[in-house]
Amino acid sequence: MNYKQQLYPWVIYRFLPNLQRLTVARFRRRNDAEEHLRIIKRLLPQVEFAIAFEVNSQHLTNCAR
């Protein structure tokens, strides 16, 4: 995960066939991601989306030591 992605940890994913996913957008705040997701769902109601919080696992490993 690069530095820019660390600044935007809230991610909206679009689910694709065969357990694949596509990153739609990244946000700094969960509220922004939720509002964006509401708009997307109105435009594409038949498509499945999810919000996730991505944490840099390498950073967590270093903090645990």
MOPAC internal coordinates of N, CA, C and O (Angstrom, degrees):
PM7 1SCF
backbone

  N    0.0000 0     0.00 0     0.00 0    0    0    0
  C    1.4457 1     0.00 0     0.00 0    1    0    0
  C    1.5344 1   107.38 1     0.00 0    2    1    0
  O    1.2310 1   120.56 1   -57.28 1    3    2    1
  N    1.3173 1   116.54 1   122.72 1    3    2    1
  C    1.4584 1   119.62 1  -179.07 1    5    3    2
  C    1.5311 1   110.91 1   -81.27 1    6    5    3
  O    1.2310 1   121.22 1    -5.94 1    7    6    5
  N    1.3377 1   115.26 1   174.06 1    7    6    5
  C    1.4594 1   120.51 1  -174.48 1    9    7    6
  C    1.5239 1   112.34 1   -61.60 1   10    9    7
  O    1.2310 1   120.01 1   137.79 1   11   10    9
  N    1.3226 1   117.59 1   -42.21 1   11   10    9
  C    1.4668 1   120.47 1  -179.41 1   13   11   10
  C    1.5272 1   110.85 1   -61.97 1   14   13   11
  O    1.2310 1   120.25 1   139.82 1   15   14   13
  N    1.3173 1   117.12 1   -40.18 1   15   14   13
  C    1.4602 1   120.22 1   178.46 1   17   15   14
  C    1.5277 1   111.13 1   -66.27 1   18   17   15
  O    1.2310 1   120.10 1   148.07 1   19   18   17
  N    1.3312 1   117.42 1   -31.93 1   19   18   17
  C    1.4619 1   120.31 1   177.68 1   21   19   18
  C    1.5236 1   111.31 1   -66.77 1   22   21   19
  O    1.2310 1   120.35 1   150.79 1   23   22   21
  N    1.3299 1   116.94 1   -29.21 1   23   22   21
  C    1.4618 1   120.70 1   178.97 1   25   23   22
  C    1.5246 1   111.95 1   -73.96 1   26   25   23
  O    1.2310 1   120.46 1   159.53 1   27   26   25
  N    1.3238 1   116.72 1   -20.47 1   27   26   25
  C    1.4684 1   122.55 1  -178.23 1   29   27   26
  C    1.5330 1   108.78 1  -123.94 1   30   29   27
  O    1.2310 1   119.73 1  -103.64 1   31   30   29
  N    1.3336 1   118.12 1    76.36 1   31   30   29
  C    1.4629 1   120.15 1  -173.21 1   33   31   30
  C    1.5283 1   115.33 1   -77.25 1   34   33   31
  O    1.2310 1   119.43 1   159.78 1   35   34   33
  N    1.3478 1   118.70 1   -20.22 1   35   34   33
  C    1.4658 1   121.02 1  -179.10 1   37   35   34
  C    1.5203 1   108.95 1   -85.65 1   38   37   35
  O    1.2310 1   120.77 1   -55.49 1   39   38   37
  N    1.3274 1   116.13 1   124.51 1   39   38   37
  C    1.4635 1   121.89 1  -173.43 1   41   39   38
  C    1.5228 1   110.13 1  -124.23 1   42   41   39
  O    1.2310 1   120.91 1   -40.28 1   43   42   41
  N    1.3304 1   115.87 1   139.72 1   43   42   41
  C    1.4629 1   121.08 1   170.72 1   45   43   42
  C    1.5187 1   106.78 1  -103.27 1   46   45   43
  O    1.2310 1   121.01 1   -55.05 1   47   46   45
  N    1.3306 1   115.68 1   124.95 1   47   46   45
  C    1.4618 1   121.99 1   177.82 1   49   47   46
  C    1.5195 1   109.97 1  -110.08 1   50   49   47
  O    1.2310 1   121.18 1   -36.70 1   51   50   49
  N    1.3111 1   115.35 1   143.30 1   51   50   49
  C    1.4660 1   122.26 1   170.13 1   53   51   50
  C    1.5200 1   106.10 1  -105.37 1   54   53   51
  O    1.2310 1   120.82 1   -51.80 1   55   54   53
  N    1.3299 1   116.03 1   128.20 1   55   54   53
  C    1.4579 1   120.23 1  -179.52 1   57   55   54
  C    1.5209 1   110.44 1   -82.90 1   58   57   55
  O    1.2310 1   121.33 1   -45.21 1   59   58   57
  N    1.3263 1   115.07 1   134.79 1   59   58   57
  C    1.4546 1   123.38 1  -179.97 1   61   59   58
  C    1.5245 1   108.97 1  -116.32 1   62   61   59
  O    1.2310 1   120.15 1   -11.56 1   63   62   61
  N    1.3340 1   117.33 1   168.44 1   63   62   61
  C    1.4686 1   119.66 1   177.86 1   65   63   62
  C    1.5338 1   111.87 1   -61.60 1   66   65   63
  O    1.2310 1   121.02 1   -18.63 1   67   66   65
  N    1.3123 1   115.66 1   161.37 1   67   66   65
  C    1.4671 1   123.81 1   177.25 1   69   67   66
  C    1.5286 1   112.71 1    60.59 1   70   69   67
  O    1.2310 1   120.52 1  -139.88 1   71   70   69
  N    1.3185 1   116.61 1    40.12 1   71   70   69
  C    1.4665 1   123.35 1   176.40 1   73   71   70
  C    1.5247 1   113.70 1    56.99 1   74   73   71
  O    1.2310 1   120.54 1  -148.51 1   75   74   73
  N    1.3042 1   116.58 1    31.49 1   75   74   73
  C    1.4600 1   120.85 1   176.14 1   77   75   74
  C    1.5160 1   109.18 1   -98.85 1   78   77   75
  O    1.2310 1   120.91 1   -17.59 1   79   78   77
  N    1.3304 1   115.87 1   162.41 1   79   78   77
  C    1.4592 1   120.70 1   178.11 1   81   79   78
  C    1.5216 1   109.20 1  -142.82 1   82   81   79
  O    1.2310 1   121.50 1   -24.37 1   83   82   81
  N    1.3156 1   114.73 1   155.63 1   83   82   81
  C    1.4549 1   122.05 1  -178.99 1   85   83   82
  C    1.5262 1   107.97 1  -126.35 1   86   85   83
  O    1.2310 1   120.30 1   -51.56 1   87   86   85
  N    1.3263 1   117.03 1   128.44 1   87   86   85
  C    1.4597 1   120.59 1   176.49 1   89   87   86
  C    1.5131 1   108.54 1   -74.16 1   90   89   87
  O    1.2310 1   120.61 1   -58.92 1   91   90   89
  N    1.3240 1   116.43 1   121.08 1   91   90   89
  C    1.4647 1   121.82 1  -179.50 1   93   91   90
  C    1.5189 1   110.17 1   -90.15 1   94   93   91
  O    1.2310 1   120.38 1   132.34 1   95   94   93
  N    1.3389 1   116.88 1   -47.66 1   95   94   93
  C    1.4622 1   120.90 1  -177.93 1   97   95   94
  C    1.5226 1   109.59 1  -161.43 1   98   97   95
  O    1.2310 1   121.21 1   -19.84 1   99   98   97
  N    1.3430 1   115.28 1   160.16 1   99   98   97
  C    1.4650 1   122.38 1   177.44 1  101   99   98
  C    1.5226 1   108.70 1  -124.97 1  102  101   99
  O    1.2310 1   120.80 1   -33.09 1  103  102  101
  N    1.3483 1   116.07 1   146.91 1  103  102  101
  C    1.4601 1   121.35 1  -176.13 1  105  103  102
  C    1.5214 1   110.59 1  -139.89 1  106  105  103
  O    1.2310 1   121.16 1   -24.69 1  107  106  105
  N    1.3209 1   115.38 1   155.31 1  107  106  105
  C    1.4676 1   121.04 1   175.59 1  109  107  106
  C    1.5218 1   111.17 1   -79.05 1  110  109  107
  O    1.2310 1   120.32 1   144.05 1  111  110  109
  N    1.3174 1   116.99 1   -35.95 1  111  110  109
  C    1.4668 1   121.43 1  -175.29 1  113  111  110
  C    1.5305 1   111.17 1  -118.61 1  114  113  111
  O    1.2310 1   121.24 1   -36.90 1  115  114  113
  N    1.3322 1   115.23 1   143.10 1  115  114  113
  C    1.4629 1   120.41 1   179.73 1  117  115  114
  C    1.5234 1   111.30 1   -61.51 1  118  117  115
  O    1.2310 1   120.38 1   140.87 1  119  118  117
  N    1.3151 1   116.88 1   -39.13 1  119  118  117
  C    1.4541 1   120.76 1  -179.40 1  121  119  118
  C    1.5329 1   111.01 1   -58.35 1  122  121  119
  O    1.2310 1   120.40 1   138.79 1  123  122  121
  N    1.3186 1   116.84 1   -41.21 1  123  122  121
  C    1.4661 1   120.45 1   178.08 1  125  123  122
  C    1.5297 1   110.81 1   -63.52 1  126  125  123
  O    1.2310 1   120.77 1   138.29 1  127  126  125
  N    1.3219 1   116.13 1   -41.71 1  127  126  125
  C    1.4661 1   120.27 1   179.18 1  129  127  126
  C    1.5275 1   111.01 1   -64.72 1  130  129  127
  O    1.2310 1   120.16 1   138.73 1  131  130  129
  N    1.3261 1   117.30 1   -41.27 1  131  130  129
  C    1.4632 1   120.59 1   179.87 1  133  131  130
  C    1.5234 1   111.67 1   -64.62 1  134  133  131
  O    1.2310 1   120.22 1   138.01 1  135  134  133
  N    1.3251 1   117.18 1   -41.99 1  135  134  133
  C    1.4689 1   120.38 1   178.65 1  137  135  134
  C    1.5271 1   110.94 1   -64.84 1  138  137  135
  O    1.2310 1   120.47 1   137.94 1  139  138  137
  N    1.3071 1   116.72 1   -42.06 1  139  138  137
  C    1.4660 1   120.60 1   178.67 1  141  139  138
  C    1.5320 1   110.12 1   -63.92 1  142  141  139
  O    1.2310 1   120.73 1   139.70 1  143  142  141
  N    1.3224 1   116.22 1   -40.30 1  143  142  141
  C    1.4633 1   120.75 1   179.45 1  145  143  142
  C    1.5271 1   111.27 1   -63.86 1  146  145  143
  O    1.2310 1   119.82 1   140.90 1  147  146  145
  N    1.3199 1   117.94 1   -39.10 1  147  146  145
  C    1.4728 1   120.43 1   177.37 1  149  147  146
  C    1.5254 1   110.99 1   -59.63 1  150  149  147
  O    1.2310 1   120.49 1   137.34 1  151  150  149
  N    1.3148 1   116.66 1   -42.66 1  151  150  149
  C    1.4690 1   120.66 1   179.44 1  153  151  150
  C    1.5244 1   110.56 1   -65.75 1  154  153  151
  O    1.2310 1   120.45 1   134.97 1  155  154  153
  N    1.3259 1   116.74 1   -45.03 1  155  154  153
  C    1.4687 1   120.45 1   179.98 1  157  155  154
  C    1.5268 1   110.51 1   -60.59 1  158  157  155
  O    1.2310 1   120.32 1   137.46 1  159  158  157
  N    1.3350 1   117.00 1   -42.54 1  159  158  157
  C    1.4692 1   120.06 1  -179.00 1  161  159  158
  C    1.5237 1   112.20 1   -65.36 1  162  161  159
  O    1.2310 1   120.14 1   149.32 1  163  162  161
  N    1.3286 1   117.34 1   -30.68 1  163  162  161
  C    1.4697 1   119.23 1   175.09 1  165  163  162
  C    1.5214 1   111.03 1   -68.94 1  166  165  163
  O    1.2310 1   120.60 1   143.12 1  167  166  165
  N    1.3257 1   116.46 1   -36.88 1  167  166  165
  C    1.4652 1   120.51 1  -179.05 1  169  167  166
  C    1.5291 1   112.33 1   -77.59 1  170  169  167
  O    1.2310 1   120.55 1   144.60 1  171  170  169
  N    1.3318 1   116.56 1   -35.40 1  171  170  169
  C    1.4674 1   121.80 1  -178.06 1  173  171  170
  C    1.5308 1   109.89 1  -130.05 1  174  173  171
  O    1.2310 1   119.71 1  -108.08 1  175  174  173
  N    1.3275 1   118.16 1    71.92 1  175  174  173
  C    1.4688 1   119.95 1  -174.80 1  177  175  174
  C    1.5307 1   114.31 1   -67.48 1  178  177  175
  O    1.2310 1   119.80 1   158.07 1  179  178  177
  N    1.3230 1   117.99 1   -21.93 1  179  178  177
  C    1.4603 1   120.67 1  -177.16 1  181  179  178
  C    1.5287 1   112.94 1   -85.16 1  182  181  179
  O    1.2310 1   120.04 1   171.50 1  183  182  181
  N    1.3339 1   117.52 1    -8.50 1  183  182  181
  C    1.4632 1   121.81 1  -177.26 1  185  183  182
  C    1.5283 1   109.43 1   -97.73 1  186  185  183
  O    1.2310 1   120.77 1   -36.85 1  187  186  185
  N    1.3482 1   116.14 1   143.15 1  187  186  185
  C    1.4582 1   121.02 1  -178.24 1  189  187  186
  C    1.5304 1   110.58 1   -96.77 1  190  189  187
  O    1.2310 1   120.94 1   -49.42 1  191  190  189
  N    1.3426 1   115.80 1   130.58 1  191  190  189
  C    1.4591 1   122.96 1  -179.85 1  193  191  190
  C    1.5222 1   109.36 1  -127.94 1  194  193  191
  O    1.2310 1   120.96 1   -16.65 1  195  194  193
  N    1.3406 1   115.78 1   163.35 1  195  194  193
  C    1.4638 1   121.09 1   175.30 1  197  195  194
  C    1.5192 1   109.31 1  -150.68 1  198  197  195
  O    1.2310 1   121.44 1   -28.27 1  199  198  197
  N    1.3335 1   114.86 1   151.73 1  199  198  197
  C    1.4624 1   121.56 1   174.70 1  201  199  198
  C    1.5259 1   107.69 1  -103.69 1  202  201  199
  O    1.2310 1   120.90 1   -42.63 1  203  202  201
  N    1.3302 1   115.88 1   137.37 1  203  202  201
  C    1.4631 1   120.93 1   178.39 1  205  203  202
  C    1.5248 1   109.75 1  -136.65 1  206  205  203
  O    1.2310 1   121.14 1   -27.34 1  207  206  205
  N    1.3212 1   115.43 1   152.66 1  207  206  205
  C    1.4625 1   121.93 1   174.62 1  209  207  206
  C    1.5128 1   106.84 1  -106.58 1  210  209  207
  O    1.2310 1   120.23 1   -65.84 1  211  210  209
  N    1.3199 1   117.17 1   114.16 1  211  210  209
  C    1.4605 1   121.58 1  -178.33 1  213  211  210
  C    1.5214 1   109.78 1   -95.73 1  214  213  211
  O    1.2310 1   121.43 1   -53.10 1  215  214  213
  N    1.3185 1   114.87 1   126.90 1  215  214  213
  C    1.4570 1   121.55 1   177.98 1  217  215  214
  C    1.5187 1   107.82 1  -114.29 1  218  217  215
  O    1.2310 1   120.94 1   -39.62 1  219  218  217
  N    1.3116 1   115.82 1   140.38 1  219  218  217
  C    1.4568 1   120.75 1   177.78 1  221  219  218
  C    1.5253 1   108.22 1   -71.87 1  222  221  219
  O    1.2310 1   119.88 1   -68.95 1  223  222  221
  N    1.3165 1   117.83 1   111.05 1  223  222  221
  C    1.4628 1   121.45 1  -176.62 1  225  223  222
  C    1.5239 1   111.35 1   -65.76 1  226  225  223
  O    1.2310 1   119.48 1   150.41 1  227  226  225
  N    1.3155 1   118.60 1   -29.59 1  227  226  225
  C    1.4582 1   121.52 1   177.91 1  229  227  226
  C    1.5312 1   109.99 1   -65.33 1  230  229  227
  O    1.2310 1   120.50 1   140.51 1  231  230  229
  N    1.3252 1   116.64 1   -39.49 1  231  230  229
  C    1.4652 1   121.08 1   178.09 1  233  231  230
  C    1.5276 1   110.17 1   -64.67 1  234  233  231
  O    1.2310 1   119.83 1   140.03 1  235  234  233
  N    1.3157 1   117.93 1   -39.97 1  235  234  233
  C    1.4634 1   120.99 1   179.07 1  237  235  234
  C    1.5209 1   111.13 1   -65.32 1  238  237  235
  O    1.2310 1   120.25 1   141.46 1  239  238  237
  N    1.3233 1   117.13 1   -38.54 1  239  238  237
  C    1.4568 1   121.26 1   179.08 1  241  239  238
  C    1.5208 1   110.27 1   -63.56 1  242  241  239
  O    1.2310 1   120.12 1   137.51 1  243  242  241
  N    1.3228 1   117.37 1   -42.49 1  243  242  241
  C    1.4599 1   121.05 1   179.67 1  245  243  242
  C    1.5225 1   111.68 1   -67.14 1  246  245  243
  O    1.2310 1   119.85 1   145.01 1  247  246  245
  N    1.3197 1   117.89 1   -34.99 1  247  246  245
  C    1.4662 1   121.51 1   179.85 1  249  247  246
  C    1.5197 1   111.65 1   -70.84 1  250  249  247
  O    1.2310 1   119.97 1   150.58 1  251  250  249
  N    1.3168 1   117.67 1   -29.42 1  251  250  249
  C    1.4554 1   121.82 1  -176.48 1  253  251  250
  C    1.5241 1   112.07 1   -75.04 1  254  253  251
  O    1.2310 1   119.89 1   163.21 1  255  254  253
  N    1.2893 1   117.82 1   -16.79 1  255  254  253
  C    1.4762 1   120.42 1  -177.20 1  257  255  254
  C    1.4850 1   113.01 1   -79.24 1  258  257  255
  O    1.2310 1   120.10 1   180.00 1  259  258  257

